[in-house]
Amino acid sequence: MNMPFVLVCLLIIAALVYSAVQWTRRINERIAELDAERERNPLDPFSALMELYRLQGEQKRGRKGR
């Protein structure tokens, strides 16, 4: 077997695994921040619905202008 090739592949795999772990950790931290923020400021369902309608209207107007 070609040992240098195997070692290089193992190093690449280790780097990818490390990157995935770091990425997952950052995502989990961000989710925890968003959950904490949501607990402090509960979402009003009616204002959230109005925001969705506003965004949908802006998106439709943006498409017609093209």
C-alpha positions in Angstrom: 0.0 0.0 0.0 1.1 3.5 -0.6 1.8 4.8 2.9 2.2 8.6 2.1 -1.1 8.6 0.3 -2.9 6.9 3.2 -1.3 9.3 5.7 -2.4 12.3 3.6 -5.9 11.0 3.3 -6.1 10.4 7.1 -4.9 14.0 7.7 -7.6 15.3 5.4 -10.2 13.2 7.0 -9.1 14.4 10.5 -9.2 18.0 9.3 -12.7 17.6 7.9 -14.0 15.9 11.1 -12.5 18.7 13.2 -14.1 21.3 11.0 -17.5 19.6 11.2 -17.2 19.4 15.0 -16.4 23.1 15.2 -19.2 24.0 12.8 -21.7 22.0 14.9 -20.5 23.6 18.1 -21.0 27.1 16.6 -24.5 26.2 15.3 -25.5 24.8 18.7 -24.3 28.0 20.5 -26.3 30.1 18.1 -29.4 28.0 18.6 -29.0 28.4 22.3 -28.7 32.2 21.9 -31.8 32.3 19.8 -33.7 30.1 22.3 -32.7 32.4 25.2 -33.7 35.5 23.2 -37.0 33.9 22.4 -37.7 33.1 26.1 -37.0 36.8 27.0 -39.2 38.1 24.1 -42.0 35.8 23.4 -43.3 36.0 19.8 -46.7 37.6 19.3 -48.4 35.3 16.7 -50.4 38.2 15.1 -47.4 40.4 14.6 -45.5 37.5 13.2 -48.3 36.8 10.8 -48.4 40.4 9.6 -44.6 40.3 9.1 -45.0 37.2 6.9 -47.7 38.9 4.9 -45.5 42.0 4.5 -42.5 40.0 3.4 -44.6 38.0 1.0 -46.0 41.2 -0.5 -42.6 42.6 -1.0 -41.4 39.4 -2.7 -44.4 39.5 -5.1 -43.8 43.2 -5.9 -40.1 42.5 -6.5 -41.0 39.7 -9.0 -43.4 41.9 -11.0 -40.8 44.7 -11.4 -38.4 42.4 -13.2 
